[in-house]
Amino acid sequence: MTRLKGFSAKQLFLTFSGTGAFRPLGQENWDIIAPHTLLYIPAGFPHEYVPQGQEPWYIGFVTFVEKRDGLAENWGFGESPFQLELRDMDRLYGLLEQIWVRSGPMYDVWEATGHFFSFCIEIKKQTAAEDLTHSRQAEGPVRYRDSVVDSAVRFLQDHLQRSLSMEELASHVGYSPKRLNRLFQKALGTTPMQYLQRIRLSTAARLLEEHPSMTVRQAAAHIGMEPVYFTRLFRRAYGVVPSEYKKSF
């Protein structure tokens, strides 16, 4: 399945058995979708997915839209796709079945919505419990942790211009700020806010290199920084002020 312009609603896919592969359009490598995995795909996000291997890929899905922007983002369903590992698929299957029944043959929008929120809460409970278990073990790579960090990284890259807080970022991926900070440190060796500052400065440097007509003020505005503060951080990172850096190209 290839969706050149994405799908019109947000999508949640549950893999019960078999294996699939997913990738954003334009990305060279495929992400493997294993059993007991939730895949979230934002609305309007160009992508493609395909079954993998000989075993049939059995999935269940639900799609949804918001009447008020930002509501789903508070549950972690923002503008970037991600994967989560789950434990109790039977419980989620039952809720998914009720959503479908109340969205079709026994149509009741309030009942369907109630089951959907129960579905979201169950996902939160399972991923929180899994996170606690692995944090106690404190060893061995866990794929869903990488997915959480990857989702946070994409969110930061998509919102360079915004004044982001650690609390907002953590809310986007459904983790506590303290836990997300630990995952970030383990995966990338830096905190989320330090990473954001780094990619802001590298983006500004690239803009100054590739666009001779761009002013320092414009570059600072593009990454959401005040010019004086931007200049101070840039000099600390690159050893020269932005205007001198710009002249060297």
N, C-alpha and C positions, 0 to 999 in steps of 0.2 A: 504494500500500500504506500503510495507516494502522494503527499499533499503539498502541492507547490506553494499554496498560500496558507497552509495550516488548516485547522478545523475551526468552525465558528464558535465553539464552546470549549471550556476547559475539560480535560479528559483524565480519568483515573483508570488505569489498567491493572488488573490483578492476574498474575500468572499462577495457575494452579498446578500445571504440569507441562512438561516440554520446555523448550527454550526458544526465545526469539532474539532478534537483534534490532536495535533502534539507533538512529543518528539524525541530528539536525541536517537539513540540506546544506551542502557545501562542506560538511565535515568529512574528512577522508576515512577515519576509522569508525567502526561500529561499536556500540555499547551492547554487551550481552545482557539479555533479560532472562534471569534464571527463575526456577520455580520459587514460590513463596516470596515473590517480589512485587512491590507496587511501583508502577511507572506513572509519573505525572507529566502531562504535556499541556502547556498553556494554550489559550485560544490564539489563533492567528500565528502560530509558530510553525514555519515550514519544516517538514520532517518526513521521514519514511521509516517503515518497519517491515520485517519479514520473518517468517519462521526459520528456525535453524535445526539441522540434524534430521534424523529419521522419525523421531517420536513426534506425534501431533502436538501442536502448541495450543493448549487449552487456556483461554483467558476469559475473564469477566470484566465488564467495564461499566462506568457510569459517566455521563457528561452533564455539565451544569453551567449555568450563566448566573450573573449577579445583577440585581436591580440597583444595588448600591456599590460603586467601585470601592475596592479595598477590603471588603468583607472577607473574601476567600484568602486574601493575602495575610490576614491575621491568623489564619490556620496554616500558613506556610505555603499556600498555593499561589505563588506570585508569577513572575514573568520568565522564570527559567525552569526547564524540565529537570527532574531528578528521579532517583530510585531510592527505595527504602526496603530493607529486609523485614519480613513479618514472621510471626510465629503461629498464630491460630487462624488458619485459613477457613476453617469450618464456620467460625463465628462471623467472619467477614462475608462468607458466601451467603449465610442466612440473611444478613442485613441487605446484601446486594439483591437477593431474590425479592425481598419485601419492597425495595425501591422500585424494581421493575414491575411488580404486581400492581403497586399503587400508582405507577405512572402509565399503566396500560389497562388490562382487563378489569381491574377494580379501582379505577382512577379516583384518587383523592390527593390533591396537591399538598395539603397540610400533613397528611400521613406520610407521603413520599418525602417531604422535606424533613420531617422528624426522624425518619429512618436514615436519611442522608447525614444529618448531624450526628446521629448515633454511630454511623459508619466512620465519620471523621474522628470522633472521640475514641473509638476503638483503635484506629490507626495510631493516634497519639499515645494511647495506653501501651500498645504493643511495642512501639519504637522506644518509648521511655524505659520500659522494663528491659528491653534488649540492651539499651545503652548502659543501664545500671549493671547488668550482668557482666558485660565485657569490660567495663571500667574496673570492676573488682578483680577480674582475671588479669588485667593489665599486660597482656601479651598476645601476640598474633595479630596479623592484619585483618581488618573487618571491612568488607566492601562498602557497606552502607555508610561508614564513616567517610570514606572517600567521596561518596555521592553527596553527603551533606556539605563537605568543604567545597566540592565542585560547584554545588548550587549557590553557596555563599559567594564564591569567587565570581561566578557569572553575574550575580546580582550587583556586586560591587562594580564590575566592569560596565554594566548597563546603566549605572547611576553615578557616574563620576562627578556630574555637576551638582548633585544634591548634597545637602548637609545631613549626612547619615550618622545615626548613633548606633552603638553596639546593641542596644536594646531592640532597635528596629530591625537590624540585620538578623539577630537571634530569633526574633518573632517570625521573620520570613521563612526560615528553615525549620522552625518548630523546636528549637533548643533553648536552654537557658544561656545567658551571656557567658557565664563561667565555663559551662561545658563546651560551648562552641569555641571559646578562646583556647581551651586545652586541645581540642581536635585540630584547630588551625596550627597551633604551635608544633604539634606532633607531625602534621602532614607537610607544612611549609616552613617551619622554623621561625615563624613570625606571628604577631597578633593580627587580627583582621584589620584594625585601624592602621597599623604600620604598613600592612600590605596595600590598603587603599591609598595611603600617602605615596607609596612607592610607584604604583601604577599611574597615579595622577601626574607625578613628576615625569615619569618616562613618556607618558602621552604628550605632555606639554613640550618636552624636548623633541619628540618626533615631529610635532606640529611646527616648531621653530625651524627644524631642519628642512622640512619638505615644503613649507609655504613661506617664502621670503617676504611676502607682503604682510604677513600677520604680525601684529604688534605684541609686545610682552603683555600688555593689558588684556588683549583679546585671548591670548593663550591661557592666561590666568582665569579669565571668565569661563573659558571652555571647560576647565576642570573644576570649576566651582570654588576658586580661591580668591581672596583679596590680594591685589598686586604686591603690596609690601610684604605680606606674610609669604606669598608665593616666592618672591625674590630671595627672601632669607632662607627658606627651605631648599630652594634650587641651588643656591651657592653652597650650602652645606653638603648637598648630594653630589654636585658636579664640579665643585671647586671654583666656579666662576658664576657671575650673575647672568640672568637670562639674556640680557642685551649683548654681552660679550660672547656668549655661546652662539647666539644668532649670527653675529658677525663672522664667526669662524667658518660658517657654511656659505 
